[in-house]
């Protein structure tokens, strides 16, 4: 595939990634309006309540819900940045990574958080995308992604503070989301073979020396 064709495909995927994240942000803000209007009853009803089997579906719904306008505002910027960087090399792969992060973050929180709490918010996805962007370049062996991961790690180093236990913060979702992102970088790595494909051509087998000698004798009339 030519470099021009490759660039066109990457640009098309980047456009898809941009609109996917715009759509996702629009969705959580629409949900936030309804949540706010209901006195945040949606967060209480559809968030993650640890050790409650009936609330396991909250693993899917919790990332769409928030507890306040400040909560969703704080998540929106990093969610868009890390989400776009996680998606620009392929939206299909990104959806798989997102599912893995959501499950890892949600189940981790469900198993380890205080049973009297209810967890909600997209911060588990934020930390998952952050972890994925940090390691994807190393697993895919793409220099540009390695540079992006290093730059993001330096620019958003303060995010690591969210991985530490803190009262009133769902740090469990952060930790397991981050771990899910790293695991996603490995499981969804680029498995295409490097270099040429196919088996190497075999060398022609050397002629049988005895047959060649007999042929020469026959040609000489001996």
N, C-alpha and C positions, 0 to 999 in steps of 0.2 A: 504494500500500500504506500502510495506516495506521501511525502511530507505535507503537501497541500491538502490532500484528502483527509489525512489524520487531523490536521488543524481544524478543518471544517467539522469533523465529527466531535472534537473536543469543544468547539464553540457551541455547537448545537446542544451538547449535554450540559454545558454551563448555563445556557438559556433555560433549559428545563429545570435545572437545579434552582435557579433564581426564582422562577415562577412557582415551583413546589414550595419553597420556603415562604414566599409572599402569601400563597394560599393557606399554608399552615398557620402563619401568624394571624391572618384574617380570621381563621376558624377559632383560634383560642381567644381572640378579642371579642368575637361575637358571643362565644360561650360565657366570657367574663361579664358581658352586659346582662345576660340572662341570670347569671350566678349572683351578681350584685343586686339585681332587682328582687331576687328571692331571699335576700339576706344571707347569701352564701350557703343556702341549704343544699345546693348541688354538690358543693365540696364535702359537706358532712355526709351526704347520702351516697355519693359515688367515689369518694376518696378511698384510700387504702387503710383499712382498720386491721392492724396486725393480729394474727392468730384467729381471725374470724373467717371461716371457710366460705361463708355466704358472700363475703366481700372480696373474694379473690378476683372477680371481674373488674374491680377497681384498678387493677394493674394496667388495664387498657384505658380507662377513663380518667384516672388521676392526672396524667400529664397534660390534659386539656383544661384542668381546673386550677384556680388560684384562690388565695385568701384575701387579697386586697388589690387595689390599683397599683400600689407600690410594688407588690409581689410580682405582678405580671409585667410591669415596666422594667423591673430589674432583670427578669429572665429574657425579655424579648430581644434585646440587642445581642447578647452572647448566643442566644438560640439561632438567630438568623446568621450570624457570622460563622459559627462552627458548623451549623447545619449546611450552609452553602458549600463550605470547604469540604465537608464530608460527602456531598452529593455531586460535585461538579465533574467527577470522573465517571459517573454512571448512576442514574437515578434508580435503576433496578437494584443494583448492589446496595445503594443507600437505604432503600426500603427494607432490605434484609437486615442491614446493620441496625436500623431503627427498631425493628421488632426485637432483635436480640437485646439491645440496650434496655428497652422498655421492660422486657421480662426479667432481665438481671436486676435492674434497679428496683422494680416492683416486688419481686419475690424476696430479694435481699432485705428490703425494708419490712415486708410482711413477716419475715422470720425473726428479725432482730430488733425492731423498734418496740417501744412501750405499747402494750396492748390497750392502754387508755387513750392513745392518740389516734388522730386521723391524718393521713398524709395526702397532700395534693400539690401539684405544681410541675412545671416542665424542667426543673433544675436537674433531675436525674438524666434527662436527655441531653441537657447542656453539658454536663460532665462526661457523659458517654461520648458525645461527638468530640469533645475536647481530647479525650484519651485516644479516640480513633484517629484523629488528625495528627496527633503526636507520633504515632507508631506506624501509620499506613505506609509512609515513604520507605521506612526500613524494610517492611515486609514485601512491598512491591518493587523495591530497588529502583524507585524513581527519584532522581536527584532533586527535582523541583519540589516534590512532596516532602522530602527530608528537610529542605530549606524552609518550607512553609511550616512544618511541624516545629522546627527550632524557633522560628520567629514567633509563632503563636505561644509557644511555651514561655518565651522571654516576656512577651507583651502581656500575657495573662497569668503570670506566675502567682499573682494574688489569689487566683482561683483555687490553688492547692490548699489554702486555708479552709475552704469549705469541706475538705475531706477529713478535717479534725472534729472530734466529738464536741458539740456545743449545745447548750440548753436552748430549746425553742427552735432549733434548726434541724431539718430532716437530713442530717449528715449521712445516715445509712443509705438513703437513696443516692446521694452523691458518690459515696464510695463504691457501691455496687454498680452504679451506672458507669463510672470511670473504668472499673474492671471489665464491664461488658463491652465498652468501647475498645479496650486493648485486645480483648478476645476476638472482637469483630474484625480488627485489623489483621489478625492471623487467619481466622476462618474464611474471610472474604478477600484474601490476598489474590493478586493476579497470578494465576497458575499457568498462563500461556508459556510455552517453551521458549527459551531464549535462543537466538541464533537460528540456524537452518533446521528444517524438520525433515523427517524421513530417514531411512537407513542409508548408510554410506554405500556407494556402489562397490560391488565386489571386484577384486582384481581377476583378470582372466587367468584361468588355471594353466600352469605351464604344460606344454605338450609332453606326452609320454616319450621319454628319450629312447626307449627300445623300439617303439613303433616308428619313430623318425629314422633310426638306424636301418631298420628293415626296409623302409621305403627307399632310402639312398642306395642300398645294395640292389634292390629291384630295378631302379633306374639305370644303374651301371650294367645291368645284364649279368650279374654274378649269381 
